[in-house]
Amino acid sequence: MTPEHDERFRRIVEDYLERPGGDYAELLRHGQVTSPEGVDPEEWRAEIRAKARADKIRVVTIRSGDRAIAARQRSIPRDQELAELTVALKQSEVLRGLERRAEQLGHEIGRWLRHDDEGIAMCTRCPARIYVRFDGKMLVVDGEALDDPCPD
């Protein structure tokens, strides 16, 4: 992986783990957030909803086992719905294609972590990584999981 993409990969992981602006800021930035481990999910949901109410932002929160999830409710103008859906589906297909490419080298890609127009993933068997950036019409892809066989 190039040094530039390695730095972005590490920064995305760091932001995800540390949540520099807190959970509510993460919700505003990414449109969704999951409660950290060890917090009371109901208290967390109430806190997120209270902040959203104060900002007059529509959110939905749900409980999932011992965690909670919050997501912004946003409406897309009718004339832009198809374009938004098309972009999201194309990006999902790109990620699935990268997973298949990594699997051909023996890697097992778990889940993707999305950050704005970037995504990262790791092999669950070895430290190989994938970095992807959807940059308008250009796709930037890098990572050991796409070039090197999995040693495990």
N, C-alpha and C positions, 0 to 999 in steps of 0.2 A: 504494500500500500504506500502511496506517495506520502511524503511528510505532511503536505497540506491536508490530505484526506485523513491521515492518522490524527492530526490535531483536531479536525472537525469531529471525528468519531469520538475522541476522548472528551471533547467539550459537550457533545450531546449526552454522553453517559453521565458526565459530571452534573450537568443541568438537571437531568432526570433524577439522579440520586439526591442531590442537594436542594433542589427546588429553591433557588436563590430568592425568589420573591414570595415564597410560601405557596400553599396549595391553591388559594384563590387566584393569585397571579398566574399560576400555571393553567388554571381553567380559562382565564381570559386570553392567555397567549395561544393555547393549543386547542381550546374548545372542549377539552375533556380532561379529567384528572381522576386518579384513584387514590383513595385514602392510604396513608402510610401504615405499615404494619404496626400493630400495638396500640392504635388509638381506638377509642370507642366509635364505631361507625355511625351510630345515631347522633352523638354529639357533633361529630365531624359534619354530617349531613346538615344538621341544624345551623351550624356556623357558616357553611357555604351558602345555604339558602338565605340566611340573614344578610350576609354581605351582598348577595345578588339583589335582594329586595331593596336594600339601601341604594344600590346603583341602578335600580330599575332594569335589571337584566333578567331575562327568562332563562331558568335552568331547570333541569330535571335531575333528581338524585334517586339512586336505587341502592339497595343493599344486595351484596353478593357474598354470602357466607360471612366470614369475619371481616370483610372489607366493604367499602362503599364506593360508588362511582358517581361522579357528577359530570354533566355535559350541558353545554349551552344549547338552548333552543333557538335556532335562527331560521328565518324564513328567507327563501331564495325567490326573487321575482320570477313569476311564471315564465317569462320570456328567456330566462337564463337557466332554468332547471335542467334542460337537456344538455347544455354545454357543461354545467357543473358535474352532472352525472357521468358524462362521457369522459371527462378528465379523470375523475375518481376511478372509474372502471379501467381505463388505460393504465393508470399508475398501479392498480392492483394486479393487472396482468403482467406488467413489467416485473413486479416483485415475485410473482409466482414463477416467471421464467428464470429469474436469477436463482431462486430456490432449486429449480430443476437442474440448472447448470451446475450448482454446487453439489447437488446429490449425485450427479454423474461422476464427481470426483470423490465420492464417499462421505461427504459432509452431511450433517443433519442440521438443518436450519430450524430453530424453534419459532420464535415470533420476531416480528419487526417492531422496532421502536421508531416512530415517526416524529419528526421535528420540522415543522413548517414544510418546506419543499425538499427535505432530506429524509433519508431512512437509513437505519443501521440494523445489522443482524450479526449473530455469531453462531458458529457451529457448536452444538451441544456436546460434541465429543472431543474437540480440540480448540485451541485459541484462534482459529482462523476467523476472519471477519469479512463483512461486506459493507460497503458504503455506497449509497446512491443519492444523486441529487437531480431532481426534476427541474431543469433550468429553462423554462419556457419551451422552446422547440428542441433544445439540446438535452440529451441524457448523459449524465456523468456517472460512471460505474467504476468501482475499484475494490480490491480486496483479495486476500490470500485464498479465501474459500472459492474464488472463481478461477484461480490459476493453479493452485497446488493441491495434490491429493491429500486426503485426510490420513494422518498417520495412525489413527486408532481404528 
